[in-house]
Amino acid sequence: MTKLRSIKDIELEIIQKNIDWEILANIIPKKRSKVGRKSDYSDGQMLRVMMLQDIESIEYDTDMARKLKSNPSYKEFCGFIDKTPAHDKISRFKRTLKPKTLKKIHEKMDQILEKSRVFDNDELCGDGTKIPLPIHANIGSWGATSGNDKFFGLWLMTMNSTNTELVRDFNIGTAKIGQVVLMKGLIHNTSITEMERLGNNVYLDGIFDDHETRQHIFRGWNKIPKIPYNPRNSKIKKAKDLPDDNWRLVFTPGIRNEEKFKKDCRPRTGVERENSRLKQWTLIGRIHEKAIRAFRTTGRYIVNQMIISMISTQVRALAHRIQELMQPVAIQYTLKNF
């Protein structure tokens, strides 16, 4: 099974030989006007530069351009022979990409992973993670966590695989919008396909305990919403005291047995681990620091970087999966039991 903790240090050579970059590059819209000088670098090459920069945690485009020029393995990974792009070329490529284009690339990667059977016998778990920003950032706003800790920035709402912990779908919004609204938007407009192949449960935190969320997971997705009872604004403080006609019992049988229900909801912790990993392993964790140092960091850059980091984990997971499938059966058995 592909686990994210097993792909952190995957070799670039394995990614290079197992990922078809042109499939992803074809999603990038072509420029309408052909007037002017033809680009020296293809979208596929520049996409690889962008992924490599995140995988290797190279924060600045100037550093990326310098390392591309001096590191033969980086040059080979990106498909460059002699010339390599200058830092302004890298920056311009990232600026021209729209978040919706990167979202389509993320969706395509999810479909490829699904076809490679990474998500077999899987379920879904969702949660939000705060992305703090400096108060001068034009895309952020004030909001609060479920523990009433105030912060300025964005929410990254994700729906993850319980087995691999990969982000399968996401929604990004300002802090003032709040987790509940963003989660509803994700659930109502999810890009996840072939829900029928997944397990019966969807695991969410108690902050998402509301009628609309439970109802759509139950009736729209045909799944059981494994969401703990949240006693906020209610006279009933314990789930075991819920009356027989409470609407939660229709969508989530067994919610009144709190001890057993808590054990059953353990798969939800996968989304928390992945949200922490995204901040530790990718450039998402450096957005706040960069926005402070680079005062003119744009909202598009911030959102794009969040999506790029999620795609880079997909890329590593797919390369790992393909490499695993290419191993002899005896070695595969050993890997699974490692």
N, C-alpha and C positions, 0 to 999 in steps of 0.2 A: 504494500500500500504506500502511495506517495504521501509522505508527511512533510510539512513545511520545515520542520527542524532538520530534516535530512537533506535539504536542498540549498541551505545557506551558502555553503562553500563549493557548490558544483562548479566544475572546471569550465572555462569559457569554450574550450575545444568541444565539449559535449553539447553545449548550447548551439555553437556554430554549425555543427553537422546535423543537428536534429530539428532545427526550426526553419520553416520555409518563410522567409521574410517577405517575399513578394506577395503572398496571400494577404498579409497584413498591410503592406504598402499600397496595394490596389484599393484599399478603403479610403485612402487620402485623396480628396478631390483634386483633379488636375486644374491647373490655371487656365482660365478661359482664353486669355490672350497669349499668343505665341510670339508676340513682338519682343525683340530684345535678344540678348545673348542667352544661349542655351546653358542650363546649369551644368557644372562640372560633376555634380554628384546626384545620384538617383535618390528617390524617396526611400527606397529600401536601405540604402547605405546610411542615410541620415537617421532613419528609424533605429537602426542598429547602434548608431552613436548615442542616441537618446537613451536606449535601454542599457547600454554599456555604462553610461555615466551614472545611472541609478544603481545598477548592480555593484559597481565599484565604489559607490558613494563619493563621487568626484563632484564637489559642490559647485564650482565655478566653471563657466564655459571657457575661460582663458586657460585654466589648468587642464581641461579636457583637450583643448586644441594642442597644447604643448605635449601632453602625454601621447596623443595620437601620432604626433610627428616622431617621437622618440622611442615608442614602444612597438616593436614589430608584431607582437601578439595582438595588440589592440588594432593595429592597422589591418592585420589579416582577418580578425573577427568582423570588422566593418566592411571588408571587401575593397580596401584601397590598395592601389599598386604603387604609385609614386606620390602624387599630391594628396594632401589631407586638408579638410576644411579648416579655415581660420575661425576664431572664436565668434566673429560677427555672423558668419554663415550658420553656425550652430544656433546662436541666439535667434536669428531671423527665422530659421526653420521652426523652432519651438514657439515663437510668437505667432506664426501664421496658422498653426494648428488650433482648431476650435475644440473646446471640451467635448462637444457632441461627436466629433470625429474620433477622439480618443475613446469615448464611451462605446462607439461602434467596434473599435479594435478590441476593447475589453470583452464585449459581447461575442465577437468572433472567436477569441481565444477560449472563452467559456464553452462555446459549442464544440470546438476542436477537442478540448479536454473531456467533454461529455462523450464524444464519439470514441475517444480512446479508453473509455470505461473507467476513468478516474473516479467518477461519482456513483458507481454501482453500489447498491445497498447503503445509500447515504441518506441523511436527513438535513434539515436546514436549521440554523440558529442565527439570530440577529441581535444587534445592539448598536449603540452609538458611541463614538469616541470624539472628544473635543479636540479641536485644532486651534490652540491659542495663537493670537496674532497681536502685534503692537497696535496701539489705538489709532495710529495714523493710517493703517491699512484701509483702503477704500472699500474693501469687500466685507469687512467684519462688522459685527454688532455685539452689543451686550446681551448676555443670556445667563442661564444658570443650569447647573447639573441637577440630577435628581436629589442630591444631598444639599441643594441650595448654595453651592459654591459658585459665586459669580465669576464670569470670565468674558473676555472680548475675543471674538473669533468666529469659527465655523463649527458646524457639526458634520462629521462623516458618518453616515448611517450605512451599515453593511449587512448583507444577508450572506452567511457563510456556510460552507460544507462542514458538517460535524465530524466527518472522518479526516479529510485532508486539511480542514480549516481555511481553505482558500476562499477569498471573496468571490461570490458568484454574481452578486448584483449590489448596487450602492445608490445612495442619494446624498447630495451635498447641499447644504443650506446654511444661512447665517444663524448665529446663536439664538437670536430672538424668535426665530420660527419655532424652535423647540424640537425635542426628539420625537414626541408623539406624532406631530403633524408630518414630519419627514418620514417616519416609519410607515404611516398610512399611505403616503405617496409612493413609497417603494413597493408596498404590498399590492396596491391597486394597479401599478404600471410596471410590474416586474418584467425583465427580459429573460428570466430563467425559463427554459423550454423543457418539455417532456417531464412535467411534474409527476405524471403517473408512474414513472420509473423510480421515484424517490420513496423513502419510508413514510410512515403515517404521521409523524410528528414535526411540529415547528416550534422551536424553543426561543422564548423571548423573556426579557426581564419584567419584573412586576410593574415598572413604570408604564408599560404598554397595556395594562389591564383596563381595557375599555371595550364597549359593546361592538363598535364598528370593526376594530382590529380582529377580535375573536371571530366575529361573524364572517368576515371576508376570508380568513384562513380556513374556516370550517366549510363554508359553502362555495366560496370562489376557488379555493385551492384543493378542496376535498381532503384537508389535513386536520389533525387535532392540534389546537393552539395550546401548547404547554407553557402557560403564563401563570405565575403565582398570583394569588389574591393580594390586592393592594387595598388596605383599609382607609385610604385617604378619603376625606369628606364622607365617611360612613360611620354609622353608630355601631356596626358589626366589626369588631376588631380581629376576630379569628375566622379563618376559612371554615373550620369545623362547625361554626355556628350559622353558616349560611342556610337560609330556609330552602325547602324543597323546590319552591317556584322561582328561585334566583336564576337569572338568565345565564350565568356562568356555567351552571351545571349542564345546560343544554350543549354547550360547545366544548367543555372541558370536564368530562367525567373523572371522578377521582380527586378533584381539587380539594375536597374537604379532609382527605387523609393527608395532613400536612407533612408528616415525616416521610411517608412513602413518596409523595409527590416531589419533595425536595430531592430525594435520591434519583428519581426518574428524570429530573431536569438537569442532571450533571453534564450532559453533552453541550449545554449552552455555554460552558466555560471556554469552548473552542474559539468562539468569536472574540472573547476577551484576550486570549493568548495571541491571536493573529493581529488584533489591533495594537497590542504592545509590540509585537515583532515589526510591524510596519514602521513604527516610530524608531525602533532600534536599528533595523537593517537597511532602511531606505532613506531617501532624502526628505520624506515627510517629516521626520524628526528634526530637520534643520530649517524648516520653513520660517519659524518664528525668528530664529537668529539671523537668517538671511534678510528677512523683511526689515529688521532693525538696521542692519548694516547698509542694505541697498534700499534707500528711502523710496525710490520710485518703482519698487517691485509691484507689478500689476496684479489685479484680481485674477486675470486669465492665467498668469504664470502660476499663481498659488493653486488654483483648481487643477490646472494641467498637471502640475507636479504630483498632486495627490493621486490622479488617475494613472500617470506614468508608473508610479511606485507599485500600484496594484497590478498593472500589466507585467511589470518586471518579475513579480513573484509567479505569475501565471507562466511566463516564458521559462523560468527555471523549473517549475513543476512539470511542464510538458516535456522539456528536454530530459528530465529525470525519468519520466514515465516511459518515453520512447526507448531510452537507453535500457531501462529495466526489461521492456518487452523483447529487446534484442538479445538478452542474456540467455544462455542455455537453461533448460528447465531446472537442472540441479542447482545452478547458481541462483535462479529466481527463488527457489524454495529456501535456500540459505538466507537470502536477503530478507524474505518475509519473516523469518524466524530469528533475525538478528536482535 
